[in-house]
C-alpha cells in the first residue's frame, strides 16, 4: 500500500515526516532518505497495532486530497510503500484456483512493481478488506 507523506524541516531540527492518513503516525530522520526509511517503520508499527486491535486499516488518499490542509503548506510530499503482507503474522501456504488470464495479470503487475505474487495478493486482499471496513460492508 502506498501512503502519501509530508516532509517538513524547521531550522536546527531533523527532517520530520507526517502520515496524514494515519492520525498520530509520524517520524523523523537526520536526512530525507533516513526520514523516509523511518516513516515506513512507523507506518508498519502503527498498522500492526491496528491489526492487533482489530481496527480497520486507514486507506491512503491522494496527495492532492491533503495539499490544501494548512498544516502541510510548507512541506514536501512523497509516497512511501508499505508491504502489508509482512504485518499480518506468520505466513501460511494455501492453494487457490483463479483464471489463468487473471494470474498472468497479477504476475505482470507484481513484477512491474517489484512485488511477489503472494505479496501482491495479500496486499490486495488487505486493501479490499480495509476499504469495505470503512464503508461498513465488513464488520
Protein Blocks (a to p, Z undefined) as FASTA:
>chain_A
ZZdddddddehiacddddfklghiacddfblklmmmmmmmmmmmmmmmmmmnopacdddd
dfklmmmpmklmmpccddddddfklmnopaddddddddfklmmmmmmmmmmnopafklmm
mmmmmmmmmmmmmnopaZZ
